[in-house]
Amino acid sequence: MEDAAARRNQYCPRCRGVVDWRAEHCPHCAAPIPAELRDYYNFSDFEAPVDRSDLGPILTALALAVLLALGLGFGAYWLLTRLF
């Protein structure tokens, strides 16, 4: 539960900048943030944690793209050195 509290923030009522949830004044515009105007949100409300199982296919595709690019680059180099 402390993890969720550590990720909690609020918006400044004047400039709509992101402010720490405990702040009483905005660090951007120095406006006071009265308790009745606090607009809290949690990152966890709209930012789901990345599941490691989701990273596997992405990293595999990235590795294959890099290998393909290297193969094409070395193939083109080899071909150009043979032709000229």
Sequence and secondary structure as in RCSB ss.txt:
>XXXX:A:sequence
MEDAAARRNQYCPRCRGVVDWRAEHCPHCAAPIPAELRDYYNFSDFEAPVDRSDLGPILTALALAVLLALGLGFG
AYWLLTRLF
>XXXX:A:secstr
 HHHHHTEEEE TTT  EEETT SB TTT  B  GGG EEEEHHHH     HHHHHHHHHHHHHHHHHHHHHHHH
HHHHHHHH 
